[in-house]
Amino acid sequence: MDHVALRLPGTQTWTYLGGKEEAKKPLEVVVRSYDAPVEIATGDDGTTPSADTILVPAGEGRRLEGRHFFARAAATGGSCRISYRGV
């Protein structure tokens, strides 16, 4: 299980974190935000999220279950750092 760190742009554009179409059961991913709130969501495919978003406050993490995973900055104007593992 790899641990990945990246910087999200300060726009309302979703960043695809990864996923597996052929997964027989839902995957589990943990996303941690470091310096700004982040929205995370799951999707049925790798194009757009299809589920409700979950807010991850700065300095905290949240666990998601699904097939495809997405993240974006909760506020526009500044980028934010996240890390995730499980995909």
C-alpha positions in Angstrom: 0.0 0.0 0.0 1.7 3.1 -1.2 1.6 6.5 0.5 1.3 9.4 -1.9 1.7 13.2 -1.2 0.6 15.9 -3.6 -0.5 19.5 -3.8 -4.0 20.3 -5.0 -4.6 23.5 -7.0 -6.8 26.1 -5.4 -9.6 25.7 -7.9 -12.9 23.8 -7.7 -11.4 21.2 -10.1 -11.5 17.6 -9.0 -8.2 15.7 -8.9 -8.4 12.0 -9.6 -6.6 10.0 -6.9 -7.0 6.6 -8.4 -9.3 3.5 -8.4 -10.0 0.1 -9.9 -12.9 -0.6 -12.1 -12.6 -4.3 -11.8 -12.5 -4.4 -8.0 -14.8 -7.1 -6.6 -15.4 -5.2 -3.3 -15.0 -1.6 -2.4 -11.4 -0.2 -1.9 -10.5 1.7 1.2 -8.5 5.0 1.0 -7.4 7.3 3.8 -6.9 11.0 2.8 -5.2 13.5 5.1 -5.2 17.3 4.7 -2.3 19.3 6.0 -2.7 23.1 5.6 -6.3 23.7 4.3 -9.7 22.0 4.2 -10.2 19.5 1.4 -13.3 17.9 -0.1 -13.1 14.2 -1.0 -15.6 12.0 -2.9 -16.0 8.6 -4.6 -17.2 7.8 -8.1 -18.5 5.0 -10.2 -15.8 5.7 -12.8 -12.6 7.7 -13.2 -14.2 10.8 -14.7 -16.3 12.5 -12.1 -17.4 11.9 -8.5 -20.9 10.6 -8.1 -21.3 10.5 -4.3 -21.7 13.3 -1.7 -18.5 15.1 -0.7 -16.8 14.7 2.7 -15.0 17.7 4.2 -11.5 16.9 5.6 -10.5 19.8 7.9 -6.8 20.9 7.9 -4.7 18.6 10.0 -7.2 15.7 9.9 -7.9 12.7 7.8 -10.9 10.7 6.7 -11.5 7.2 5.4 -13.4 6.5 2.1 -14.7 3.3 0.6 -15.5 3.0 -3.1 -14.0 2.2 -6.5 -12.7 5.6 -7.6 -11.5 8.5 -5.5 -11.3 12.3 -6.0 -10.2 15.4 -4.0 -10.3 19.2 -4.4 -9.5 22.2 -2.3 -12.5 23.2 -0.2 -11.8 26.9 -0.8 -10.6 28.6 -4.0 -7.5 30.8 -4.1 -4.8 28.7 -2.5 -3.4 25.3 -3.0 -3.3 22.7 -0.3 -1.2 19.6 0.5 -2.7 16.2 1.0 -1.5 12.6 1.4 -3.4 9.4 0.7 -2.9 5.7 0.8 -4.8 2.7 -0.2 -5.2 3.0 -4.0 
